[in-house]
Amino acid sequence: MSSTSAPPRRKGLRDFYENPSVPVASGTARSLRQARMLATAMGPSTTTPRTVLDIGCGDGTAAATAAPLLTGHRLVGVDWSQDALKRARTHLPYTVRGELTGAGLPFGTESVDAVLFSEVVEHLVDPDAALDEIRRVLRPEGHLMLSTPNLAAWYNRALLLAGVQPVFSEVSLRAIHGRPGREVVGHLRLYTARALREFVAAAGFEVVRLEGAPFHGVPRPLRGLDRLACARPSLASILLLHARRT
C-alpha cells in the first residue's frame, strides 16, 4: 500500500508574529513621547505603586524606554507571543502571557490603572473586542495610551495622489507590493486621526488628547519635515492618543 505525505501546513497570522525576524520595535522617539504623556496624566507615584500594562509589549524595548519616566509604578509587559516574552524578560521585571480575545487578559475587572497600547491595534483582526477587554481591566478614569501609524500621514497623501500604495499599508504577509519600504510587518488596519478618535470614543473612552510622533523609518533627508508634521497630528506619521475609561 502506498502512502502519501500530508500537505505542508499553511502558515497563518500567529506563525507570522511568532517569527523572531519580524520587526517589533517602534522607535525611541514615539516611545518617549507616549511615556511623557502617560507620566503627565498619572502624576507622581504614591506610596502604593499603580499598575501599567504594556499590551503587545513585543521585545520590551518600548516599555524599557518608558520605565524611567514611570518610576514608582509597576510596569507589566503583556504579549501572547512566547518568543516576544522571552526577549522582553531581558528588559522588564514583570511579564505575562495574555490575549485580547479568547480567554482574555489574566487580570481582574477594574484592576489596572493604565494601559500602553503601542503599535498593536493596526495588527488586530478584531480591534473592537480588544478595546472592550482593555476597558474591562481598566479602573474607572484609568488611562489608555494608544499609538498607531497614520494612514493620512503627509507623505501618504502624496503617494496616493501618485497612485502608489501608502506606507504602513500591506496587501500580503509574504512580500511588499506597490509601496515604499522593505519590511513586512503585518498591518491589517490603518486609521486617520478622525477615525481613531471616533473608534476609541465609541468603545466607551473619553478622548483627552491626540498628538503626532515621527516615524523612525522615514529617510534621513526627510526626517526634519517629518518632525515638523508632528505639530498637526492629522499629518503626522504616528498618532498618539490619550483616552480615559468612562
N, C-alpha and C positions, 0 to 999 in steps of 0.2 A: 504494500500500500504506500503510495507516495504521500508525502506530507508537504504542505505549503506553509511558509513562514507568514506570520501575521504582518500586516502592513505597518510601516513605521507610524508611531503616534504623532499626530499633528500637534504642534506646539501652540499653546494659547497665550492669553494675556498674562496669566500668572507666571508661566515659564519665562516670558519676556522680562518681567520685573525681578525674577529670581536670578537672572543673568548678571553676574558681578561686573560685566563690562558696560552695562547700561549706565549712563551718567546720572548721578543723583544730586550733585552739588548745584546750588542755585546762585552762587555769587555772594561774596562777603558784603558788598555794598547794600544789597537787598536785605540780607540778614541783620545788618546793623541798624538800618532804618526801621525795620519791623520791631526789633528789640527795643529801640528807643521809644517807639510809640507805645509798646506794652508797658515799659517801665514807667512812663509818664502816667499812663492810665491807672496802674496799680498803686503807684506811690511807694514810699519807703516801706521796707519789710517791717513786720511787727514781731512780737516775741513768738508768735505761732506762724511758722512758715506756711505760705499759701502754695497750693499745688498748680503747676503749669504743665499741661501736656503738649508735647510736640508730636502731633499726629502725622504719621508719614515721615518719620524723622530721617529715613534713609541712613546714610553712614554717620549721622550725628554731628557733622561739621557745622551745620547751621545753628543747632542748639548750643554747641560749644562756643560759637561766636557770640551768641546772645547771653550766655551764662554770666559773664562779668557785669552785665547791666541789670541782672536779675538776682543779685546777691541777697541771700536770706530767704529766697523762695525755693521750693522743691521742683526741679525741672525733670520731667519724666519723658523719655523717648518711647514712642509707640509706633510699631510697624508690624505688618503681617509677614514680611519677608524675613526668613531666618537668617539669610546671608546679610541683609542690611543690619539686623540687630547685632549680629556678631561683630560687624565693623563699628557700629555705634557704641558698643561697650568700651571701646578704647577711648571714647571722648566723653561719655556720660556715666554718672554713678548709678543711675536708675534707668532701666529699660524693661519693656514688657511687650509681649506679643498681643496684638489686638486688631480687630477689623471693624469697619464702619457698617458693614452689612452682615447678614447671617447671625452669628452668635452675639455680635456687637462688641463694644469695648468692655474690658474687665474692670469697670468702675461703677460704683453705685450711682443712683439718680441724685442729681444736685450735690455731687461730692467734689467737684473740681472748680477752681477759681478762674482759670484762663486756659485757652487753647491756642496754640500756634498751629496754623494750617497752611503750610508754606509750599507752594507749587505742587499741590496734590489734587485739587478739585478738577483740574483740566485732564486728569488721568482716569476719572471715575466713570463707570457705566451708569451708576445711579447716584448723582450728586444730591438729589432730594433726600434720599434715605440717609446719606452721610450727614447732612446738616441736621436732620431730625435726631440722629444719635448724638451729635455734638451738643445739641440743645438739651438733650436728656441729662447728660452728665454735668453740664454747667449749672452752677448755682444761679439763682435769680440775680440779675445785674452782672453776671460773670462775663468775661471778656473773650471775644473771638477776634484773633488777628489772622486774616486770610490774605494770602498773596497768590497772584496768578498772572500769566502773560496777558498782555492787552492785544486783542485782535485788531483794534484800531490804532495801534502804535503808529507814529509818524511815518516810518518807512513802509509799513504795511499798506497805508493809504496810497502811497506812490506805486508800490508793487502791483496792487490791484488795478490801478489805472492803466498799468502797462501789460495787464493780462497775466501776471505772474502770481503763483500760489503764495499766500502770505507766510512770513516767518512764523514759527511756532505751530502752524497747521501741518497735519500729516495725513496722507492717504494710504499709507502702508506701514506695517511694522517691520518690513524686510529691507526697505531702501528708501532714500529720499527721491521724490519725484516732483519736478516742477517748481521747486522753491530753493532759495539760497540755503546753505548750510550742509553739514556732512553727517551730523549725528541724528539717529532715530531715537526719540525719547518717549514715544507712546502717548502723545496727546490725543484725547478723544473729543474734548470740548474746549471752546475758547469763548471768552467774554469781552464785551466792551465795558467801559466804566458804567454806563447806564444799565446794561443788562445785569451786571454784577450787583449793583445796588438793589435793583428790583428783586433779583433772585434771593438775596440774603434777607431782605425785608419780608418777603413772602414766607420765609421759613420761620418767622417768629423772632427776628432780631431787630433791634434799633440800630441803624447805621449811624455811627458817630462821626466818622472821618474817613476820607479817601485821599490817598497820596500816591505819587508816582515814584518809581525807582528805576535806575538804569539796568541794562542787560549786559552781563559780562561777555556775551558773545558778539557784541557789536564790533565791527572792525575798528582798529585803533584810530584811524583818521576821523572817524565819525563819533567817537566817544564824547567829545565836548558837546556836540549837538544833542546827543542822547541825554546827557546830564541836564542841559537846558530845557529839554522837553518835559522833565520831571515837574517843572513848575505848573504844567497843565496836565493833571492826571489822565485826561481823556486822550492825550497824545503820547504819554509815557510808555516805555517798553513794558514795565511791570506795574500792576495795580496792587496797592497795599490798602486793605480795608480793615477798619476797626469797627466792630459792632458789639452791642451788649445784648445779652439774653433778656427778653422782656418777660 
